[in-house]
Amino acid sequence: GPCQNWKGVLQEALARRQWELPRYSSSQSGPPHCPTFGCTVTVSSGSKGQAQVFTFTGDCEATKVKAEQTAARKAVEWLNL
């Protein structure tokens, strides 16, 4: 549903596969009184040395938390986790 904790879903799914934990990086743009936040999550699959790295960019949102959730959701859906 809309209240799904996508960051938690992503983290648990990666842990089950014994992949590395996701790495989030966020950016802020817009005026200080009305900022928007973007977030990118990086997921490394498989074992070190032969890992594939996937990067997913979330939607621009009013809060950093929401931006992180949309990035995590894209990772979960695209990777079929």
N, C-alpha and C positions, 0 to 999 in steps of 0.2 A: 504493500500500500504506500501511500504518500509519506507515511512516517517511518518507512523502512530505514534502518541504520545501514546504509550501503558500505560505510567504512568498516563496520563490524563484519558484514557479510564477506567483503573482499578479504579481510585479514584472516578469517576462519578458513575460507576456501584455499587461500595460499598456504596456510599452515598445514591443511590436510594433504596438499601436494608436496609439502616440504620445500616450497619455494621461499625465496627471501621475502621479508616484510615489505610492503609497499612504501615508497618514499613520496611524500607530498611536498610540493613547493607552491607557494601562493604569491600573488602579486596584487597590488592595489592600484586602482586608477580612478580618474574622475576627481572632482573637487572635494576638499576635506569635509564639507558639510553633507556631501551625498556621494560617498565613495562606492565603487563597485569592486568586487574581488573576483579574481580568476584563480583557478587552481589547476595544477598539472600533477598527475600521479604517475610514477614510474614503477613498473612491475618487471622483475627479472624472473624468467622461467627457468626451471630445471637447475642443473648443478653448475657450480662455478666453472669457468673455462669454456663451457659450451652453452651458456645461458643466452636466451633471446631476451632482448630488452624491449618492452612495449611502453609507450608513453600515451597517456590519455588526458585530454584537456576538458575540464568541466565548463559549464556555462558561466557567464558572468552573473554574479548574484550580489545581493545587498549585504551578505555576511560571508566571512571566510568559511564558516562551518558549512553553510549551504553550498558554497563553491566546491569544497572538498567532497561533499556528498555526491554532487553531480559528476565529479571526476571519477569517484569510486564506482558509481553506478555504471558509467560508460565502460569501465574496465571489466566489471562483472558481466555485463551483457555481451560485450565484444568477445571476451575470452570464454564465454559460456561456462562460467564458474558455478 
